[in-house]
Amino acid sequence: MEPSDHVERHGDLAVVIPASDTENMTGAQLAMSSNPMTPGLAIDNPNNPSPDIPDFDAGDLTGPIAERVQTVLDHQVNPSIAAHGGQASLVGEENGVVYLQMGGGCQGCGMAAMTLRQGIERILREAIPEIVEIVDITDHQSGENPYYAASQAHAH
């Protein structure tokens, strides 16, 4: 923690916000998620920051949707999230519905949903407009850094 960081206290919980991120967190609220698919602490940030995924040459985007999704994952998405120890894998595609699995550091990461929705999904939809839906089939509870573990549900 740096002296310039902002510390927000919520009961016994101290939330440290790096000074460089304070402006991006203005108006954000910390709450317990009521969504059973993403339980745990959630930050509702009206500033809606997008993950930093730079533009790359997406390669040849002709052919079946699945091939084009794999090309975008290989050339644009995975090189970016690899810096955080993560990866996204195409599991399948049917009638424009793309099934992705997050792995490595992304599996179980509390930011995985934001990375998928605001980063990966945005990139895939821009590159491949025929995509109807993107479904995350990752088992986040058994990840390297799970934000929720079933054994913790009954600990209190």
ZAGU-845994 format. One record per residue (C-alpha): x, y, z. Coordinates in nm, 3 decimals. Example, Ala and Ser with C-alpha at 12.3 -4.5 7.8 and 13.67 -1.06 7.14 Angstrom:
BEGIN
{{1.230; -0.450; 0.780}}
{{1.367; -0.106; 0.714}}
END
This chain:
BEGIN
{{0.000; 0.000; 0.000}}
{{0.128; 0.344; -0.091}}
{{0.075; 0.655; 0.128}}
{{-0.126; 0.816; -0.154}}
{{-0.373; 0.523; -0.176}}
{{-0.730; 0.580; -0.056}}
{{-0.864; 0.351; 0.219}}
{{-1.241; 0.309; 0.247}}
{{-1.368; 0.124; 0.554}}
{{-1.688; -0.079; 0.566}}
{{-1.715; -0.219; 0.918}}
{{-1.412; -0.445; 0.963}}
{{-1.341; -0.453; 0.590}}
{{-1.078; -0.212; 0.459}}
{{-1.086; -0.149; 0.084}}
{{-0.767; 0.000; -0.057}}
{{-0.800; 0.196; -0.380}}
{{-0.472; 0.285; -0.552}}
{{-0.440; 0.660; -0.602}}
{{-0.421; 0.608; -0.979}}
{{-0.767; 0.441; -0.975}}
{{-0.952; 0.673; -0.737}}
{{-1.107; 0.882; -1.015}}
{{-1.225; 0.569; -1.198}}
{{-1.399; 0.445; -0.882}}
{{-1.599; 0.761; -0.806}}
{{-1.958; 0.661; -0.733}}
{{-1.880; 0.288; -0.711}}
{{-2.065; 0.079; -0.453}}
{{-1.946; -0.234; -0.275}}
{{-2.213; -0.496; -0.205}}
{{-2.269; -0.868; -0.164}}
{{-2.378; -1.021; -0.494}}
{{-2.725; -1.176; -0.488}}
{{-2.659; -1.359; -0.815}}
{{-2.605; -1.730; -0.739}}
{{-2.380; -1.758; -1.048}}
{{-2.141; -1.489; -0.919}}
{{-2.163; -1.494; -0.537}}
{{-1.935; -1.289; -0.315}}
{{-1.836; -0.925; -0.300}}
{{-1.932; -0.719; -0.601}}
{{-1.837; -0.369; -0.706}}
{{-2.103; -0.177; -0.895}}
{{-1.904; 0.088; -1.080}}
{{-2.104; 0.340; -1.286}}
{{-1.783; 0.439; -1.465}}
{{-1.780; 0.099; -1.635}}
{{-1.404; 0.069; -1.695}}
{{-1.310; -0.166; -1.976}}
{{-1.021; -0.408; -1.937}}
{{-0.712; -0.289; -2.122}}
{{-0.708; -0.517; -2.424}}
{{-0.508; -0.352; -2.702}}
{{-0.588; -0.387; -3.069}}
{{-0.396; -0.655; -3.255}}
{{-0.412; -0.785; -3.608}}
{{-0.702; -1.028; -3.574}}
{{-0.583; -1.231; -3.871}}
{{-0.808; -1.381; -4.139}}
{{-1.169; -1.360; -4.021}}
{{-1.334; -1.558; -4.298}}
{{-1.484; -1.903; -4.259}}
{{-1.709; -2.060; -3.998}}
{{-1.784; -1.864; -3.681}}
{{-1.587; -2.107; -3.463}}
{{-1.272; -2.064; -3.672}}
{{-1.304; -1.685; -3.660}}
{{-1.361; -1.689; -3.282}}
{{-1.048; -1.903; -3.238}}
{{-0.848; -1.661; -3.453}}
{{-0.958; -1.360; -3.244}}
{{-0.886; -1.548; -2.920}}
{{-0.539; -1.649; -3.044}}
{{-0.435; -1.313; -3.190}}
{{-0.610; -1.056; -2.972}}
{{-0.766; -1.181; -2.649}}
{{-0.526; -1.440; -2.508}}
{{-0.206; -1.237; -2.557}}
{{-0.366; -0.966; -2.342}}
{{-0.509; -1.175; -2.060}}
{{-0.196; -1.393; -2.051}}
{{-0.026; -1.105; -1.871}}
{{-0.256; -1.187; -1.576}}
{{-0.201; -1.561; -1.610}}
{{-0.534; -1.615; -1.784}}
{{-0.665; -1.763; -2.104}}
{{-0.996; -1.802; -2.284}}
{{-1.070; -2.119; -2.480}}
{{-1.337; -2.188; -2.737}}
{{-1.531; -2.496; -2.627}}
{{-1.783; -2.489; -2.909}}
{{-2.024; -2.292; -3.126}}
{{-2.376; -2.377; -3.231}}
{{-2.611; -2.153; -3.431}}
{{-2.414; -1.840; -3.341}}
{{-2.394; -1.922; -2.969}}
{{-2.028; -1.931; -2.863}}
{{-1.923; -2.133; -2.556}}
{{-1.606; -2.011; -2.385}}
{{-1.410; -2.143; -2.091}}
{{-1.181; -1.920; -1.885}}
{{-0.864; -2.080; -1.753}}
{{-0.548; -2.010; -1.559}}
{{-0.574; -1.697; -1.348}}
{{-0.915; -1.613; -1.499}}
{{-1.078; -1.927; -1.361}}
{{-1.230; -1.822; -1.031}}
{{-1.112; -1.461; -1.054}}
{{-1.364; -1.208; -0.928}}
{{-1.294; -0.993; -1.234}}
{{-1.359; -1.278; -1.482}}
{{-1.720; -1.175; -1.546}}
{{-1.614; -0.817; -1.626}}
{{-1.326; -0.935; -1.844}}
{{-1.563; -1.162; -2.034}}
{{-1.849; -0.915; -2.075}}
{{-1.665; -0.586; -2.123}}
{{-1.350; -0.715; -2.287}}
{{-1.372; -1.050; -2.461}}
{{-1.739; -1.028; -2.558}}
{{-1.701; -0.674; -2.694}}
{{-1.400; -0.774; -2.904}}
{{-1.565; -1.089; -3.040}}
{{-1.892; -0.913; -3.127}}
{{-1.708; -0.631; -3.305}}
{{-1.500; -0.878; -3.507}}
{{-1.779; -1.132; -3.570}}
{{-2.123; -0.967; -3.580}}
{{-2.296; -1.302; -3.646}}
{{-2.241; -1.406; -3.283}}
{{-2.581; -1.435; -3.114}}
{{-2.467; -1.506; -2.758}}
{{-2.150; -1.580; -2.563}}
{{-2.181; -1.829; -2.277}}
{{-1.916; -1.873; -2.006}}
{{-1.911; -2.242; -1.909}}
{{-1.619; -2.208; -1.667}}
{{-1.634; -2.380; -1.329}}
{{-1.511; -2.075; -1.138}}
{{-1.537; -2.249; -0.798}}
{{-1.241; -2.474; -0.875}}
{{-1.009; -2.206; -1.013}}
{{-0.662; -2.109; -0.895}}
{{-0.803; -1.811; -0.706}}
{{-1.173; -1.885; -0.656}}
{{-1.372; -1.589; -0.532}}
{{-1.622; -1.832; -0.381}}
{{-1.576; -2.182; -0.250}}
{{-1.866; -2.410; -0.158}}
{{-1.691; -2.503; 0.168}}
{{-1.705; -2.137; 0.276}}
{{-2.082; -2.115; 0.227}}
{{-2.150; -2.295; 0.555}}
{{-1.855; -2.160; 0.752}}
{{-2.059; -1.896; 0.936}}
END
